[in-house]
Amino acid sequence: MDSSPIRKAFELARTIENPINLSIGQPHFPCPPNIIEAMNRAAIDGKTAYTLTAGIPELKEAMAEKYQIQNGIEYAKPDRILVTSGISSALFLLFNALVNPGDDCLVVSPYFLMYPSMLKFYGANLLTVDESFTSEELSVFSSKKLKLIIYSNPSNPTGKVLSKEQLRGLANLAEKTGAYLISDEIYELFDYDKQFYSIGKEYEKTITLTGFSKTYNMTGLRLATILADEVVIKTLTTLQQYTVVCAPSITQWAGIEALKTDMSSYIQDYREKRDFVYDSLKAHYEIQKSGGAFYFFFKVKDTDEEFLQKAVKKKLILVPGYIFSPSKHHMRLSFATDWDNLKRGMKALVELASE
Ligand SMILES: Cc1ncc(COP(=O)(O)O)c(C=O)c1O
């Protein structure tokens, strides 16, 4: 496994004085204080021991309610939920349990880099379909025996929110091919045009991944949940028992408080930033308007690595697109930053477009 190029961008940023860092995949706002207080309280109350492997019942109940009310998933109940140490850990459990060498796995592209890297690690045979897929384009896979289908919705790195029709197409394909459908919904709240839909609402075999990292700036606290049928949950729980053991205890208590926190003002700030980036760049680059998450994935004339070198000369750090797709002519930009940084970044990008 190659060490993550995103980390390399991070290292690069450290060597530049006052960099314009638009490479970071986490919110720039602090974790809301009520969540921190809940975590502190849990620590002071001595809730520092191992928890049940599948997670504390109070969080699983709160998540079941969240899935029912916010995602419209009526069958959600605590026995179908596993609490994990972030979605990264959920992916590890899932791929470890499900994937055998040679299995065909379909990944919607551009993709979160952990999917292909980890799938390859488990010996999977990777198939990709572009996120703009139509039902005809999906039908070429229907005669295959797919082990799993995975995507992030909204997408890291493009901000694309898949349409209901597309999601139904993936669910139909999963049903036909016997694939597990894995829906990574870590950016679900960052849905600027109210387009996000959980396919788990209508396709009960969906494995829905929900994360706390991005929504509440809890990336370092490691918390996520998997909603799936009882057989999958039981298997993954056994595997978690022998590996990760449990998600951090005090973080789980913080998660309950997080679910009660209104994040709408933060989302509105990012919606304005999304609009600002698009309006600043649309005349200068081939760029699709992002619908969610906090990224744009835009085309450049140079190769991505060449463009990065030129950008760095202007103190600007972005992530080269090759790690998210077969294209070597895209850059990922994160607008999860403050206004001053974002304005400096747009100025640098407009200048770069005319060089
Ligand atoms: C699509 C997607 N899934 C999962 C993760 C990892 O999330 P976690 O912090 O929950 O491990 C990320 C982080 O960048 C992501 O972008």
The ligand as a Gaussian input file, in Angstrom:
#p B3LYP/6-31G(d) Opt

LIG

0 1
 C      -16.216000       9.049000       1.870000
 C      -15.479000       8.841000       3.147000
 N      -15.720000       7.741000       3.867000
 C      -15.070000       7.507000       5.018000
 C      -14.103000       8.386000       5.496000
 C      -13.384000       8.033000       6.763000
 O      -14.141000       8.435000       7.823000
 P      -13.846000       8.091000       9.359000
 O      -13.198000       9.287000       9.958000
 O      -15.221000       7.851000       9.918000
 O      -12.987000       6.897000       9.392000
 C      -13.820000       9.546000       4.784000
 C      -12.788000      10.487000       5.249000
 O      -12.232000      11.264000       4.503000
 C      -14.527000       9.784000       3.580000
 O      -14.292000      10.877000       2.851000

